[in-house]
Amino acid sequence: MRPAIPAFKALLLASCLLPLSVPAQAQTEAKPAPLADLVKAVDIPYETFKLKNGLTVIVHTDRKAPIVGVTTYYRVGSKNEPKGKTGFAHLYEHLFFGGSENVPNFDVPLEAAGSDSTNGSTYYDRTNYVETVPKGALPLALFQESDRMGHLLGAVTQDKLDKQRGVVENEKRQGDNQPYGLIQYAVSDGLFPVGHPYRHTTIGSMGDLDSANLTDVRGWFTDHYAPNNAVLVLSGDIDVATARPLVEKYYGDIPSGPAVKPVVAGPVTLPATLRREMTDQVATTRLLRVWSGPNLNDPESSALDVGMSVLGGLASSRLDNALVRGQQLAVSVSANVEQHEQLSVITVSMDVKPGVDRKVAEAALDAQIASFLKEGPSADEVKRAATKEVSAEIGALEVVGGFGGKGAQLAEGQLYSGDPAHYRKELAEIAALTPATIKASIDKWLSRPALMLAITPGERTLSGDQLGGWDDGANEPAPKPDAKTPVPPVKQSPPRKAPPVAPVSSLTFPTLEHATLSNGIEVVLARRTAVPKLLVNVEFNAGISGDALDAPGTQGMLMAMLDEGTAQDATGGHTRNPTQIREEEERLGAELQAGAAMDTSNVMLSALSANLAPSLDLLADVVRRPAFDPAEVERVKQQRLASLAQTMASPQGLAFHVFNPILFGPNHPYGHAGDGLGTQASIKGFTSQSLRAAQAQWLRPDLARITVVGDITMEALKPQLEKALGDWKAPASPKPVKAIDAPALPARPRIVLIDRPNSPQSMIVAGRLLPLKGTQPGQEALGLANEVLGADFLSRLNSDLREEKSWTYGVQSIVRQPVGQRSLLVVAPVQTDRTGDSIVAMVADMKALASDKPVTPEEVQRVTDGNIRGLANRYETNGQVLGAITSNRLLGRPENYDATLPTLYRQIDAAALNNAIRAQLQPDGLVFVVVGDRKLVEPQLQKVGLPVEVTTVTP
């Protein structure tokens, strides 16, 4: 229930080795598939029909899984809000989940039916609602969505309005509380004049949210939520012959409403360059250059999008090459264009490297923009950017529903362009782009006066509570109606009865094929042919827990260095510098990601099936032959120091950074910060030699396993893996051993308070160790019990603190499942004045669940049947399947574990859930870390009944 950008654009996230010089033409043997062939692979066939009341329905058939994405878009967003009602479209979206005349709570029936991604979002141009349901639950989903559309007003009460208003205001506080969280207000205020429909933010102002009343709510529904202002997309295991009678049945009797009045809006050219300064509680100076630009249907839209990718979107972008890897004036850069129905926002951003003179950095940034305007992109840059975008679009074809899947793409094409297949036009435009057309677009839009915004470290002097509205100088919200004036009653329609949910078929998990390379590396393949892409995961038995044998942050730093240059050795390979690695990824439409989890270190390759061989060649070089060039090591160290500083400036980042050492103890393998960054001292101590030693110790074939999911046979896969990795020999040294069974610190319940002045919210992270290992079998009841407690939107904690008390945007409990000792976490960002009350309430909810308010039959049915019916949703994408395979292997589960879950879940009853709650999910022994404004929070915490320790964190 948060803003989201348009789906199509949203897709667009031992021995000493010396580098050897090789001729440029020998740098790569990659022969990427032609871009035109890749474009042809993107296809979302559909059929449409329209009801008499004006509802447009689009149906896309995808039989790969027995699920259907239900996607509803309404032609109303924050740009439709008049003065005094900013934030209203989003507030109404929240109310839309509060129940209708025939459905008391929308989430309960859908989650019990196995729905996934039951959510909604609001942005400038639209409000959307999504759920992906088992095929047998489609009638229920259509019944509920139609009941919201045609039978809502009788269920909207003042109590619901007041509670959701509080939730939305905490959503606003949560966003404002982040480092750089106030930038959105400064950008909107600087780019657009007062009254421009895109000027006020979607979240709106606190004053306008406070003034929203029941009459406003009902008027908003009547004016905007009608079938003729909506697009319904059904995508998945469905066809028109089945869909039409269902849609007619549930939506056909809903009357048309008034058409949404057109909004006049467009890009604005500033009369002169506008400079604005902000100080904030940030670690790094951020420089922005911002313009408004053409709408998403403008002929120049695609050219501008690809041009900005070349400038600062690609990993090998002009700005990255010059300012991050070249002059090393920045720790990060970006350039993008966020496209909307009537305009776009063009942004260039630079986070200045600490210690660099701001004037020098600013001059270099502007010089790069000017140089790009003068030169334009090269043909190779255009092709790389286009290939990356098309590859991302191919990957998106895996998902039928949700915010970024095929349903959303069809809906947005219809809503914004009058053509569900508008994505085809965009891809064709991208494939046909030339450097000249991109240069012309960049010249036109970026040569105009810019908003130049600088956010520098210092005290935050602005409050988000005063920002987000029209800000016309009056700052006066619309007057509230006289409390004595009664709100007219709503005439309710005759009752409607929800349809039953049909039984689900047995889960079909992909068959796993096995092979072993000549050096002993095990290979597991799950073949899936839905899209012509693959995931290749090389997993090492290392991870952050391995840092206990080295220095904190070693694994994170080691994995970060893998794609920072490769060198030849006796096994061959290519010499590639960091830029060449990124350029090759882009030409291939591939993506390499390396990182460290708690128990494993992983290198993940996402590759197009047509480009697998050269992509594996790149993967092998990165894994086997990292160069650890001293200059690159020093640069990455500075970047990680900046990342650590930014983590410490973030409420959530800071809380999680300190939590593992508090819970396990700093000497336990699990007592390192989960972000894997280490400390300032450890980062500064890394050298080429120490990293090369860590590589020899941990990145070795006898600690590696390979998992592949995607469009390939084992017959075709194994020879390619053998060529890339089969001659990789294990060293003679023994394998390292991690002491993950070492005893952790004894429990010491307390509150650790970390002062963060001027915070509108407090970040609470609570946790305790559990007497269980992740590898112990039979913990399914604990997982389901945790859904009842806090791992689910309908959980006890979230229902109380969010839905009932409105003190938070959301609470979540997590039962972490590493190989070793498990732990329970409760995470709750809460409004500052309710910090102490929130801790008391969480503790009370946990105790009540084990005593006078045990698990209800409804909760048992929801978490058991819901999980059984929702299994098909869990394995829709290659990434989900890969995650299941690697998790099962890591925790010692059988390969058919996921297929056995229905049987396991059916054996779990209320008694089993209550036993798990009493044994594992109680507050005894919890330690609370609170990041908030000490002067406001500490007096509250002193009343909680736990010892309070105020601490200062040293990075």
N, C-alpha and C positions, 0 to 999 in steps of 0.2 A: 504494500500500500504506500508506495513512494513514487516520485516522478521517474519516468523512464524516457529515453530519447527514442526516436523512430527506430523500428526494428532493423531495417536494412543498414542504417548507419551505426546502430549500436553494436553491430557485429565486428563494426570496424574498430588484450588484451594474451723414481729412486735414483735413476741415473741422470746426470747433467745433460740436458737437451739444449743444444744451441740452434737458434733459427738459421736455416740455410737459405740462401738466395736462389730463386729459380726464375726462369723466364715467365713473363706475364701470361703468355698463352698456355703455359703448363699449370697455372694455378687451379684450374678446375676442368674436369672432364664432363661436367654436368651437361646434359642435353635435355632441357625442360620440354615438357609437352607444349605444343602451340597454345597460345592464349585463346584462340578461337575455339579450339577443342574443349578447353575448360569451360568456356561460357556455355557451350552446348549441353554440358552436364548439369546445368542448373535448370530444373524444370519442376514446376508445381502445377500440374494440370488441375483444372477446376470446372465446375458447372455452377450456374447461378439461376436463381428464380426470385421473384418478388411477390410478397403477399399483397392483398388488396389494401391493407392499411399502410403500405409503404415500406415495410421491413424488407431490406435487401439481405438475401441469404446466399452464401457461397459455400460450396461443398467440394472438398478435396479428398480423394480416396488414397489411403496409404495402409496396406494390409500387413505391415511388418509386425505389428503387435495389436492385441485386442483392446485398444484404447482409442478414445476420441477426444481431441482438443476442442473445447467450447470457448470461443473467443467473441466477445461482444464489445464493439466500439460505439460510443455515443459522440455525436458531433457537438461537444461542449467541453471547454477547458477554461483555464484561468483567463485567457484573453477575452472571454465573454463576460467577465465580471465588471460591474459598474463601480463607481466610486463608493466607498463605504462597505463594500462586500468583497474585498480581496481575500483570497484563501477559501472562498466559499465553494468553488467546484471541488476542491480537494476535501474539505470538510464534509460535503455531501457524499463523496465517494465512501468515506468512513461510515456514514449513516446507512449507506446502501447495504452494509453487511449486518445491520442490526436486527434483521428480521422483517417479514412482511405480514400481511393479513392472514396468510395461511401457512407460513413457515416461521416459527418463533426464532429460530437461529439457523442461518444458512450453512454455517460450517459443520454443525453436528451431523446432519444427514449425509453431507457429501464426504466428510472424512470417514464416517462409518462405511460408506460405499466404496472407499478406496481412492478418492480423488487426490490428486497431487496439484500443487501450485494453485490452490484456491486463493486468488489474490486480486487486487485491483491497483490501478495507478492513475494519476492525473498529471497532465502537463498543459502547455499553452493551448494546444489545438484539440485535445480529446480527453475523454475519460474511458478507461477500458477495464474489463473484468475477464478473468481467465480461470479456467479449471480444466484439468485433463482427467478424464474419468474412465473406468473400465467400460467396455462396450455395453454391458448390461445395466449400467447406471446412467446411460444417456437420457432416457425419459425423465429420470429424477432431476438431472441437471437442467434440462429444458423447462421442466415444471417450475423449478426454483427461479431460474433467470426470468422466465415470463411472469412469475408472480411478483418479482421485483419491478419489472417494467410496467405491469398493469394493475397491481394490487398492493401498493406499498404504503400509501399515505395513512391508512387507518392504523398502522402499527408504529408510526413515527411519533414519539412522545417527547415532552420537555426533558424528562429524565435521560433518555437516550442522547438527545442533543447535548445536554450539559456534560455527560460522560465522554462523548466522542470529541467534544470541543477540548476537554482537558487532555485527551490522548494526542490530538493534533498539535496542541500547544507544546507538549513534551517532545513531539517529533521535531518541531521547529527548534526547541532548545537543544536537542541532541545534535542537530546539524550545525547550529550556531556555535556549539561548544567545541567543535573541532578546530585544529589549527587551520588557518585560512578560511574559516567557516563563514566569514562575513563578506567574502569576495563577491558572491553572487549579487548582493545588494548594491555594492559599489559599481559593478559592471552595468546592471540594469539602469541605475540612476545616471550613470555617465553617458550611456549610449542613446537613451530615448527621452523625449520630452514628457512632461507630466501629461497623463491622459492617454499616452500611447498604449495600445492593448498588450504589448509585450514588455512594458516597463516594470510593472509590479510582479513580484515573484509568485510562483504557484502556491507556495506555503502561506503567503499573505502576511498581514500585520497582526500583532496581538490585539490591537484595538478593534480591528474589524472582526476578528474571531470572537472576541468577547461580546460584541454587539449582535451577533447572529441570533435570530429568534425563530420560533416555530413557524410564524407566518412566512418568513423568508424561505425556510426549508421547503415548505409546501409549494410556494411559488416557483422555486427553482426546479422542482420535480415536474410541475405542470408545464413549464415553459420549455423544458429541454429533454425530458426522458420520455420520448414517444417513439413508436416503431419506425416512423418515417424519418427520424433523426438517428437511426442506428443501423449498424452492419453486424450481422451474425455470421460467423464462420464456423463450420464443422469440419474438422480435418482429422483423418485417421481411418479407423476401420468402419467406414460409413460410405454410403453412396446416396445419390439424389433420390432414387426410388424409395429408400428407407427414410431419408431425412424429411422429404416434403410432407408426408402425412403427419409426422411427429410435430414439425414446426407449425403446420396448420392447426393441429389440435391444441397446442399450448399457447400460441401467439395470435391465432386468427381472430379472436374476439376482442383484442385490445384495440381501442379506437386510435386513429391518427391524432396527432397533436399539432400545435403550431410549428411551422418550420423555424429553425434557429435563425435569427436575423444575422445577415452577413456582417462581418467585422471588417472595417477599413483599417488596414495596417500595411506597412511595408518598410523596407530598409531606410535608414536615416543617415545622411552624410553630415558629419559634424562640420560646423563652419570653420573650425581651426583645431589644431591639436589640443587635447585636453589632458592636463597632468593632474593626477590625484595621488595623495600619499596616505598610507594607513600604517599604524603600528599595531602589532598583535603578538600574542604569546606563541611565537614561532621560533624555530631554530635557524632558519635560513631566509635570506631576502628573496622574495619572489617578484619578478618583473613581468608585467603583462602588456601586450599590445592587442587591442581589441577593436573590431569594426563590426557593424551590421552588414549583411550581404544579401544575396539573392535567395528566393524561396526554392524549395526542393524541386519544383516543376520548371524552373528557369532553365533555358538551354545551356547556360554556363555552370549549372550546379555541379555536374560531374567533373568538369574540368577544374573547378575550384577545389573540389574535394580531393582529387588526386594530386593537385598542385600542393595543397597543404600537407598531404602525406609525404611528398618528396621533401618539403621544407622541414618538417619536424615530426612527422608521424611514423615514418619507417625507422627501424632500428639503425639503419645506415643513413639517416636523413642528413641534409645539409647542416642543420644545427647541431646534431649529435657529433658528426665528424669534425666540425670546426670548434665547437665550444666545449664539448665534453671530452672527446678523445684527442682533439687537436690542441687548442690553446689551453684547455683544462681550466676554463673560467667558470664552468657550471657543473653541478652534480646531476642535474636533469634538465631536459628541455622538451617542449612539445609544440605542435602546431596542428590545429584541427578546425573544422567547420561543423557546427551543430546546426542541422538544417530543420526548418519548420515549414508549415504550410504556406506562410506568407513572407517569411524572411529567414535569414540565418544569422548566426553569431560566429564570427571568425576570431580565433584566439591564438596568439603566439605567447608561450610562457617559458620563463627561464628561472631556475632556482640557482642563485649565485653560490659558487663554492665558498665556504667560510674562509675568511682571510683575504679574499679578492676585493680590490677596491670597486665599489659599486659603479663609479663613473666609467671605469675601464670595461666592466662587464656590460654596462648599458650601451656603450659605444660599439662594442663588438657585436652585440645582438642586433642593433640597428644597421650595422654595416653588412651583416649577413642577409638581412631582409632586403636591403638595397641591392646587394649583389645578385640575389635571386631574381629580383624584379628586372634587373638589367640583362641577366644571362638566360633566365628561364631554365627549365629542366632539360636533361639530356634524354635521348631516346631510351637508353637503358634504365634510367631512373623511372621514366613513365611506365615502362614494361614491368619493372619490379613492383611498383606501387599497384598497378592494375592486377597483376597476378596475385598479390597478397589479398586484395579485396575479393577477387573471384574465389580464391581458395577458402576464405572465411565464409563466403556465401554457400559454397558446396557443403562445408561442415554444418551450417545451420539447417540444412535439409534433413538432418537426423531428427529434429524435434518437431512434432506436429502441433503442439500448443504452446502455452506459456507466453511470456512477454516478448521473446525474440524468435519464436518458431515460425513455421509456415503459415499458421493461422493468422498471426499478427501481420506478416508480410502481405497476405492477400487483403486483409481488412484495411491496412493503411493505404495500399494501392487504390482501393475503391474509395476510401474516405477522402484522401487528399488529391487524387489524380483522376478519379472516375474510371480507373482501370485496375482490376486486381492483379494483372500481370505487369504492372508498372516496373517491377524489378527487372524485367527483361529489357525494357527500354534503357534503364540505367546501365545494365551490364553491357548492352550493345554500345552505348555511348562511351563507356569506360574503355572497351576493347578498341574503339576507333580513335581514341585520343592521340593527338600528336603534340610534340613539344611546343609548336607554335600556338595551337589553340589554348593550351594550358597557360603559356606565357601571357597571352592576351587577356585571359580571365584574371590572372594574378595581378597584372598591371592595372586593370580596371578597378579592382576592388581594394587592393592593398596600397595603392598609391594615394588614396584619400587620407584626410586627417584621421588619426587614431586616438583612441582613449589609451593613455599611457598611465598604468596603475602600478604603484610600488607598495609592497607590504613588507615592512622591515621589523626585525625583532624589537620588542619593547612592551610596554604596558598596553593592554587593550583599552581604548578610550571610548569605543562605541558599544552599544548594546543592541543585540538582534531584536529585542523587544520593541524597539522604536523603528525598526526597518522592515521593508517588505511590502509596504502599501503604496498608495499614490504619492505620498510625500510631496504635497503641493503647498506646503507651508502651513496648512491649517492643522494637520494632525488630529483631526476630530473625527472619530468614528460616527457612523450613522446612529441616530438616537434610538434607544430601545423603546418598544411599544409600552404603553401604559399597562402596568401589571394588573390593573383592575379591568382592563378590556379583555373579555374572554375570547379565546381562539375558536372560531366556528368549528363544529364537529365535521368529520369527514364521513360521507356516505359510503359504507363498505359494500363490496360486491358479494354475491352469494358465495358460500364456502367452496373451496376446491380441495380435492383429496390427492395427496402425493402418490405417484405410482410406485410399485415395488421395484426392487433391484433384482435383476436376473442373476442367477448363479454365474460365477466366473469359471473359466476353463483352467485347467492345470497350468502352472507356470512352465514355459518352455525356455530353459536357459541354454545358451549355445553349447554345443558339444566341444569339449576341449581336446585338442590334439597335442601330442608331445613329441619332442625331438631333443637330441643332445648334440651340441657341436663337438668337433674333434678335440677341443681343449676342455671339455667337460661342462660347459655352460648349459644349463637346462633351458629349454625353450617351450613355452606354452602358447598355443594359438587358439583364439576363438574367432572363427570366420563369420563375418557379417557383411552382407553385400548391399545394404541400404544406400550407402554413398560410396563413391570411389576414393575413399581415404582410409588411412590406417593410423593407429597409435602404436608406437614401439617404445616400451618402457624397459630401461636397463636399471635394475634395482640392486643396490649393494647393501650388505648387512653392516651398516655403519650408522649414519644418522647423528643427530645432536647428542644422543647418549654416548657416542664415541668420543665426544669432547672431554669426557672424564679422563681419558688417557692422554690427552693433548692439552691445548689451551682453549678456553671458552671461545666459541665462534669459529673454530678451525674448519668444521665441516661446511658451514655456511660460506666461509671465505673460499675454501677449496672449490666448491661447486660453482661459485660465482666466477671463478677464474677460468673455468673450462672453455668458455667461448670467447676468451680474450686473447686468442692467438694460439696457433699450433705450430709444431716443429717436426722436421723429419728425424727419424732415427733408423735403426737397422731394418725396421719392418716396413719402411717406405712411408707412404702418406704424402700429404701436401704441406707446404708452409703457407699458412694463411694468417694475415693480421686480423685484428678484431673487426675492422670494417669489411674485409673480404668475406669473413664468415657470415656476417649479417647480409651482405649483398647476395651471397649464394643461397641462403635461406629464402630470400625474397624472390629470386629468379625461379626457384623450385616450388614456390608456394608452400614451403615447409616452415616449421617452427620448432626450435630446440628450447627446452626449458630444463634447467638443472637446479636442484635444491635439496635441502635436508629436512626430513621429518624427524620425529623423536627416535625411531628405531631404524630407519633406512635413509640412504641417500639415493637419489634417483636422477636419471637423465631421460627425459621424455621427448620423443620425436613425433610430431604430427606431420604426416606426409601424404601427398596425393599418390594414389596407387600408380599412376602413370610415371611418376618421378621417384619411385622408391629406391632404385639402385643408386643414383647419385646422392639421394638424401641419406642413405645408410653410409655411404662413403664419408659424408660430412660428419655424421654421428660418430663413426669410428675414430676419425681424427681427433674430434673434440674429447672423447672419452679416453683415448689411449695416448695421445701425444700433445697435451697442453704444454705451451711454451714457458709459462711463468716468467715472461720477460720482466726484469726488475722495474722498468718504467711503468708497465701496465699494472704490476702488483701495487706500486705506489699509488697510481690513480684510483684503482678499485678500493684500496684502503681508505682513501679520502672520501670516496662515495659512501662507503659503509659507515664511516664515522659520522657523516652527515645524516645517513639513515637512522643511526642510533640516536642522534640528537633530535631528529624529528619524531622518532618513536617516543622519546621522553617528553616531548611537548604535547603528545596526544593523550587524552585521559585514558582511553582504552588501551593504547599501546603501552603506556607507563604501567598500568595496573597489571597487565599480563606479563610484562617484562620482569617484574619483581616477584610474581606469584610463585613460580616453580621453586626458586631458592627458598622462599618462606615455607612452602608446603613440604618439600622433600629434604631441604638442606642443601647448601651450595656444593657439597662434596659427593652427593649422590648423582649417578648418571642421569637421572631425570630431574636433577636440581638446577639445570641450566635453563636460561630464558627460552621459551618456546619459539621466539622469533629467530633464534640461531645467530644473533648478531654478535654476541660476546660482550666484552667491555672495551672501554677506550684503550686501556693498557694492553689487552690481548690483541686488539686490532692493530695497534701501532707496532706490536712486536712481530707481526707476520713478515716473512721474507720469502724470496724465491726458493731458498734452500729448505725452509721449514714446510712450505707448501708442497714442494716436490717430495719431501719425506712422507708427508701425509698422504699424498697420492699413492706412493709405493706401498704404504701400509694398508690403505683402505680400498682404493679403486683397483681391484685385482680380480681376475676371472674366477678364482675359487671362492669369492664372496659375491659373485654376480648371478642374477637370474634375469631372463628376458621374457617379457609377456607382450604378445602382439594381439591386437583386436582390430579387425577390419576386413577389407575386400582383397583377400589373397588366399591362395591355397598353401598348405605346408610344402607341397612339392615345389612351388615357386619361391616360397619364402626361405627355406633352409639353405639353398645354395648361396643366396645373396647374403644371409647372415654369416655363413661360413667364410665367404670371401672377405667380409668386412671385419669379423671378429674371431674367426676360427683359429688363426695362428697366434693369438694373444696368449702368451705363456704366463703361468703363475710363478711368482718368486719362490725361492727356497725358504724364505723366512716363515715362521709359523703365523697362523691367522691371529689377529688381535682378539682379545676376549673382553667383553663389556660386563662389568659386575652389576647388572641390572637388578639382581636379587639382594643387593646390599641393603641393610636396614635404613629406613628413612628416619627423620627426626620424630621424636614422640609428639603426639598431638598437644598443642598449647592454644586453646581457644582464646581469641583476643580480637581486637580491631586495630589494624595498622592504618593510620591516617597519613596521607601524603598531601601536603598543602598545594593547591593550585588556585591561586586567587582569581576572582572575577569569573568563576565558573557558574553558569546558570543551572548546571546539573552536577550531580555527584555520580561518579562511576564506581559501582560496587561489584567486586568479584569475591565470592566466598567459596571455600572449598575444604574438603577433608579427604584423607586417604581411606581407601576401602581395603578390606582384608581379602582381596581377590587379585588374581592375575588375569591378563587378557587371554591367555592360552587355556584357562580352565573352561571346560565345556559346561553347558547347561545354564547359561546366563540370559536366556531369552526373556524370562519373566522380569528380570531387572531392567532390561531395555524397555519393555512395555510399561512397567511401573514408572519409569522415569518420564515416559510420555504423559502419564497422568499427572505427575508432579510438575514438570516444567519444560519438557522438550517439545511441546506441542502448542499451537496457538490456543487451543481450548483447555490447556492445562490449568491446574489449580492456581499456580503462582501467577500466570499471565492473566487468567480470568479475574483474579482478585486485584492485583496491583495495576493492571492496565484497564480492563473492561469495567471493573466496579469502582475502583478508587481514582483512576485517571492520573496516577502519579508517574507514569512511565510510558514510553512508546512501545516497550516490550521487555519481558523477563524471559530468561531461558536457563534451564538446567541441562548440564552435559555430564554424562558418564563417560569419561575418557577410557579408551580401550587400547593401551599399548601392549607390547609383549609381556611386560612386567606388571608392577603393581598399578591397579586402577585407582582412579580418584573421581570424586564428585565435584563439579563446579556449578555455581549459580551466578549468573551475570545479569546485572540490573542497572542501567543508567536511569537515575531518578531525579526529579526536580529537587533542587537544593534544600528547600524548606521542609522536605519530607524524607530526608536521608535517614534519620533515626527511626522514624515511623516505619519506613520501608523494611529496615532490618527486623524490627519487631514483628511486622506483618509476615515476612517470609518465614521466620522461625515459627510463628503461630500456625501458619498454613501447613508446614511440614509436620509439626506435632499433631495437628488435628487429623491429618491423613492417616496417622498411625493409631488414632484413638477414637474420638467421637464422630469423625467424619471419614469413615473408610471408603474404599473404592466402591462406586455404585455400579449396578448392572449396566447402566447406559455407558459408563466409562469402559467397562470390560468389553462390551460389544464393539465400541468405537475403536479401541486400540487393537483388538484381536481381529475381528472381521475386516476392519479398515486396512490393516496391514496385509492380510491375506489377499483381499481384493485389489490392493494397490501395488502388488508385486510387479505387475507388468509395467507400471510406471517407473520402477526403479532401474530398469535395464533397457531404457529406450535408446541411449546413446552408447557409442563405443567407450567413452570415458567412464560411464557408469558400470559397464560390464568389466572393464579393466580394473576399476576400483574394487569390485566384488572379488575378482580372481586373486588379486594381490593381497587383499585383506584376509581372505580365507587361508591362503598359503602362509601368511605371516603368523596367523593365530592358530595354525595347526588344524584347521577345519577340513572336513572332506570336500572334495571338489563339487559334489552335488548338494552342498549345504543349503544353497538358496532354494533348491527344489524341495527340500525337506521342511522348509519353514512353515508352510500351511499346516502340516501335521503337528509340528511343535507348538504353533500358536493355538491350535484347537485344543491342546491339552492344558492350556493355561487358563485358570479360572480366577475368581475374585480372591480366593484364599492364597493362591500363589502370588498374586500381585501384592496383597497386603503383607505377606511374609517378607517379600523383597523390600517393601517400603520400610517395615519395622527394622529389618536387619541392616539395610544399606543406605537408606535415603532420609535419615533423621539428622537434625541439626547439631546433635552432640559432637563436639570436637571441631566444629567449623571455625576457621579463621577468616576474618573479613579484611579485605584490602579496600580502602575507600580513598578515591582521588577526588578532592573537592576543595571548596573554599573554607579553610580551617576556621576562620573567625565566625562563620555561619554554621558550620557543621559540627565542630567539636562540642559545643554545649548540648546538642542533640544526642551525640554518641555517648556522652557521660551518663545519660539516663537509660541506656540500653541494658546495662547489667553485665557488660564484659569489660575487661581491662582495655584501655585505650593507649596505644603507643603512637606518638607523633614522630615521624621519621623523615629525613631528607635523603633522597636517592642520588647517589653519585654514579654517573654513567660508567 
